[in-house]
């Protein structure tokens, strides 16, 4: 998997909020699937625990073959909204033709 920072760039937010496209390639360099496209994120809810919407913290699972894991906000990324669960963790297996599977949900008491 390779993640590439895309234009437009911004002078008002850090690099971590620039647009990014994450693509999975096979061993020969052929594209398997674009697994995530994140737009420029210049506006976000206030608060330390607020996050952007969409897939985030995408990585390969070390305990399962060819499986991605990622989080998505269930509260719209806004820590000030009342919500039973803040995040949902998903797994997604190659070849990424099936929908990602829910792995767990985290409420505010589980957040570190």
BELURZI-V827195 format. One record per backbone hydrogen bond with DSSP energy under -0.5 kcal/mol. NH is the residue of the N-H (numbers start at 1). CO is the residue of the C=O. If there is no record, write none. Layout:
<<NH,CO> <NH,CO>>
This chain:
<<2,23> <4,21> <6,19> <17,14> <18,15> <19,8> <20,38> <21,4> <22,36> <23,2> <23,21> <24,33> <26,30> <29,26> <32,24> <33,24> <35,22> <35,33> <36,22> <38,20> <39,37> <41,17> <42,40> <50,47> <51,77> <56,71> <59,69> <61,67> <67,64> <68,92> <69,59> <70,90> <71,56> <72,88> <74,86> <75,86> <78,75> <79,77> <81,78> <86,106> <87,106> <88,72> <89,104> <90,70> <91,101> <92,68> <94,66> <96,93> <101,91> <103,89> <104,89> <106,87> <110,107> <111,107> <111,108>>
